[in-house]
Amino acid sequence: MRILAIESSCDDTAAAVLSGRTVLSSVVASQDDVHKRFGGVVPELASRSHIRNVVPVIEDALARAQVTLADIEAIAATYGPGLVGSLLVGLSMAKAMAFARRLPFVGVNHLEGHLLSVQIEGSPTPFPYVALLVSGGHTSLYHAEEWGRYRLLGATRDDAAGEAFDKVAKTMGLGYPGGRVVDELARNGNPSAIRFPRARLKPQRGPERFDFSFSGLKTAVWQYVREHPLDSAAAAADVAASFQEAVVDMLLDTTFAAAHAVQCSRIVIAGGVSANSRLRHRAQEAAAEFAMAMSIPPLRYCTDNAAMIALAAAPRLERGESDPLSLNALADLEL
């Protein structure tokens, strides 16, 4: 089945064509230049950019896949969670195309797309696994027991990890997007130069609840920069590396503790922050140390993309399932 999928949950407009598990095309239009001067995503500007980009991105995806709309057998789109104005652009476009072409339509949870992104290329990652979904808008842990069956193990109680990267980058005057610039700068720094605090949260909702908190770390970096001006490239690199190390420590400590608690020997890390080079390196080291399997998507599927949305939709479509065209966007949709 050839599926055309659209993803517009935040600030990337994406479209992809999937045939089975084969990605025929995956196109992403970034809005980094639009939001750079604000140091973060401006929802209204994101929505307007999606309106400008969605048709060209779809046309490009079809052209790269060497197909036309006549060859498409189903349509999928993200319907939550995310910025509601952004979601509505991609969702409305998908429903209009499905209506006009009389094709089955499926709405996909953005988080499920990330959770399944390790399945897109190469050998399928076997279930069950503990999945760390870590991005600008989400930091959560799920026990993926089988395809379509996921149990929440924990989530951030305040900032998402990616949001903390963006805010620390803004505090340091590094620009946007924060995750990328902090990662690049940290490569020249000493991760042990500054001992920033690591939040270790006690379970509040049962013994198998593993939550995160990044607000204290973010505040500690802000306080440090205020008291210690970044008067050299080396000083800035040390702050970036030390902050990044603290984030990685908290993410991996909590993830491996959760995997141990549910007796799962495979871990998946997905979402935009899974592109971080330090996180990828240390995750593989920790997995080897504890004799656990570790799966992380290729870099092109870490950030928001439509290939993962098509993949998440495929099993439902193959079973003959579809969603009504009255399906609405849900900004706070849960998995």
C-alpha positions in Angstrom: 0.0 0.0 0.0 1.4 3.4 -1.0 0.7 5.9 1.8 1.1 9.7 1.6 1.7 11.1 5.1 1.8 14.7 6.3 3.4 16.0 9.6 3.0 19.6 10.8 2.8 19.3 14.6 5.3 22.1 15.3 7.6 24.0 13.0 8.6 21.5 10.4 6.4 20.9 7.4 6.9 17.3 6.2 5.5 14.9 3.7 6.5 11.3 2.8 5.5 8.5 0.6 5.8 5.0 2.0 5.3 1.6 0.3 5.3 -1.2 2.9 8.3 -0.3 5.1 10.1 1.3 2.2 10.4 5.1 2.2 10.0 6.2 -1.3 10.5 9.9 -0.3 10.7 12.0 2.8 10.7 15.8 2.5 11.0 18.3 5.4 10.8 22.1 5.2 12.4 23.7 8.2 11.3 27.0 9.7 14.5 27.6 11.6 15.2 30.9 9.8 11.6 32.1 10.6 12.0 31.6 14.4 15.7 32.2 14.9 15.4 35.8 15.9 12.9 35.0 18.6 14.9 32.2 20.2 12.0 29.7 19.9 8.9 28.7 18.0 6.3 31.4 17.5 3.0 29.5 17.0 1.3 32.0 14.7 4.3 32.3 12.5 4.6 28.5 12.4 1.0 28.2 11.2 1.5 30.7 8.5 4.7 29.0 7.3 2.9 25.7 7.2 0.2 27.2 4.9 2.9 28.4 2.5 4.9 25.2 2.6 2.4 22.3 2.7 1.6 22.1 -1.0 5.1 22.5 -2.3 6.4 19.9 0.2 3.7 17.4 -0.8 4.4 18.0 -4.5 8.1 17.5 -3.8 7.5 14.2 -1.9 5.4 12.8 -4.8 8.0 13.9 -7.4 10.9 12.3 -5.4 8.9 9.1 -5.0 8.2 9.1 -8.8 4.4 8.8 -8.2 1.3 10.9 -8.7 -1.7 11.3 -6.5 -3.4 8.7 -8.7 -0.9 6.1 -7.3 -1.6 6.9 -3.7 -3.8 4.4 -1.9 -4.2 6.1 1.5 -3.6 9.4 3.4 -2.2 9.8 6.9 -1.6 12.9 9.0 -0.6 13.9 12.5 -3.6 15.1 14.6 -1.8 15.6 17.9 -0.1 16.5 20.1 1.4 19.8 19.1 0.6 23.4 18.3 -3.1 23.4 17.3 -2.7 25.9 14.5 0.2 24.0 13.0 -1.6 20.6 13.4 -4.7 22.0 11.6 -2.8 22.9 8.5 -1.5 19.4 7.8 -4.6 17.7 9.1 -7.0 19.8 7.0 -4.8 19.3 3.9 -4.8 15.5 4.4 -8.5 15.3 5.0 -9.3 17.4 1.9 -7.1 15.2 -0.3 -8.7 12.0 1.1 -12.1 13.4 0.5 -11.3 14.6 -3.1 -9.6 11.3 -4.0 -12.0 9.1 -2.0 -9.1 7.5 -0.1 -9.0 6.1 3.4 -7.6 8.5 5.9 -5.9 7.8 9.3 -4.9 10.3 12.0 -1.7 9.5 13.8 -0.4 10.4 17.2 2.9 12.2 16.8 4.4 10.4 19.8 3.6 7.0 18.3 5.4 8.1 15.2 8.6 8.8 17.1 8.2 5.7 19.1 8.1 3.6 15.9 10.8 5.6 14.0 13.4 2.9 14.7 11.3 0.6 12.6 11.6 2.6 9.4 14.9 1.3 7.9 17.0 -1.8 8.4 15.9 -4.8 10.4 12.8 -4.2 12.5 13.4 -3.5 16.2 11.7 -6.3 18.1 9.2 -5.6 20.9 9.1 -5.2 23.8 11.3 -2.1 24.5 11.5 0.8 26.8 11.3 4.0 24.7 12.7 7.4 25.7 10.9 10.0 23.6 12.9 13.2 24.0 12.3 16.4 22.0 11.6 20.1 22.3 8.0 19.5 23.4 8.2 16.0 25.1 10.3 14.0 27.4 8.6 10.8 28.4 9.2 7.1 28.9 7.0 4.3 27.5 7.0 0.6 27.7 6.3 -0.5 24.1 4.9 -4.0 24.7 3.8 -4.6 21.1 2.8 -2.6 18.0 0.0 -0.3 19.2 0.3 -1.2 22.9 2.2 1.3 24.9 2.3 2.0 28.7 3.5 5.3 30.1 6.3 4.9 32.6 7.2 8.6 33.3 7.3 12.1 31.9 8.8 15.5 32.6 7.2 17.4 35.4 8.2 20.8 33.9 10.4 21.5 30.9 11.1 19.1 28.1 14.8 18.3 27.6 14.8 20.0 24.2 13.1 23.1 25.6 15.9 23.2 28.2 18.5 23.1 25.4 16.8 26.0 23.7 16.5 28.1 26.8 20.1 27.5 27.9 21.3 28.4 24.4 19.3 31.6 24.6 20.7 32.4 28.0 24.2 31.9 26.6 23.5 34.0 23.4 24.1 31.0 21.1 21.1 31.3 18.8 18.4 28.8 17.7 17.8 25.9 17.5 19.5 25.4 20.8 20.1 21.6 20.7 22.2 21.8 17.7 24.3 24.8 18.7 24.9 23.5 22.3 25.9 20.1 20.9 28.4 21.7 18.5 29.9 24.0 21.1 30.1 21.3 23.8 32.5 19.2 21.6 35.2 21.7 22.5 34.4 21.8 26.2 35.0 19.8 29.4 31.9 18.1 30.6 33.3 17.9 34.1 34.2 21.6 34.3 31.1 22.6 36.2 29.0 20.3 38.4 25.4 21.4 37.5 22.6 19.7 39.6 21.0 16.5 38.5 17.3 16.1 39.5 16.6 12.7 41.0 12.8 12.4 41.5 11.1 10.1 43.8 8.1 8.2 42.4 4.8 10.0 43.2 2.4 7.8 41.3 3.4 4.2 42.0 6.7 2.3 42.1 7.1 2.2 38.4 6.8 5.9 37.7 10.0 7.5 36.4 9.7 11.2 35.9 12.1 13.9 34.8 12.7 17.6 35.8 14.9 20.1 34.0 13.8 23.4 35.4 16.3 23.4 38.2 19.2 22.6 35.9 18.1 25.4 33.5 17.9 27.9 36.4 21.4 26.7 37.6 22.9 27.4 34.2 21.2 30.8 34.1 22.6 31.7 37.6 26.1 30.5 36.7 26.2 32.5 33.5 25.0 35.6 35.4 27.8 35.2 37.9 30.5 34.1 35.5 30.5 36.1 32.2 31.3 34.0 29.2 34.4 36.0 28.2 36.1 33.3 26.1 35.1 30.5 23.7 36.6 28.0 26.2 34.4 29.2 29.0 31.3 29.0 26.9 32.3 25.5 25.7 32.7 24.3 29.2 29.3 25.6 30.3 27.7 23.9 27.2 29.5 20.6 27.8 28.7 20.6 31.5 25.0 21.4 31.0 24.7 18.8 28.2 26.4 16.2 30.4 23.9 16.8 33.2 20.9 16.4 30.8 22.4 13.1 29.4 23.0 11.8 33.0 19.4 12.4 33.9 18.0 11.0 30.7 20.0 7.8 30.8 19.9 7.1 34.6 16.1 7.3 34.6 15.7 5.3 31.3 17.9 2.4 32.4 16.2 2.4 35.9 12.8 2.1 34.2 14.1 -0.7 31.9 15.4 -2.6 34.9 12.1 -2.1 36.8 10.0 -3.6 33.9 12.6 -6.2 33.2 13.1 -5.1 29.6 16.5 -5.6 27.9 16.0 -3.3 24.9 15.9 0.5 24.9 14.9 2.9 22.2 15.8 6.6 22.2 13.8 8.7 19.7 12.8 12.3 19.1 14.7 15.4 18.2 17.1 15.3 21.1 18.1 11.7 20.1 20.2 13.4 17.4 22.5 14.8 20.2 26.0 13.3 19.7 26.8 13.0 23.4 23.5 11.2 24.2 24.0 8.8 21.3 27.6 8.0 22.3 26.9 7.5 26.0 23.7 5.6 25.4 25.6 3.0 23.3 28.3 2.8 26.0 25.8 2.3 28.8 23.9 -0.4 26.8 27.2 -2.3 26.3 28.1 -2.0 30.0 24.7 -3.4 31.1 24.4 -5.9 28.3 21.3 -4.3 26.9 20.2 -3.7 23.3 20.1 -0.1 22.2 18.3 1.3 19.1 18.4 4.9 17.9 16.9 6.1 14.6 19.2 7.4 11.8 19.6 11.2 12.2 17.2 12.0 9.4 14.4 10.3 11.3 15.2 11.7 14.8 13.6 15.1 14.2 10.0 15.5 13.0 9.3 13.7 9.7 6.3 12.2 7.9 7.9 8.8 7.2 7.3 7.8 10.8 3.7 9.0 10.5 3.1 6.8 7.5 4.7 3.9 9.2 2.5 4.3 12.3 -0.6 4.5 10.0 0.3 1.4 7.9 -0.9 -1.4 10.2 -4.3 0.2 10.7 -4.8 0.8 7.0 -3.8 -2.7 6.2 -6.5 -3.9 8.6 -9.0 -1.8 6.7 -9.4 0.8 9.5 -9.8 4.5 8.9 -10.8 7.7 10.7 -13.7 9.9 9.9 -13.0 13.2 8.1 -14.5 14.9 11.2 -11.4 14.0 13.2 -10.1 17.2 14.8 -6.6 18.3 16.0 -5.9 17.7 19.6 -3.0 19.8 21.0 -2.7 17.7 24.2 -3.4 14.3 22.8 -2.0 11.5 24.9 -0.5 8.2 23.8 
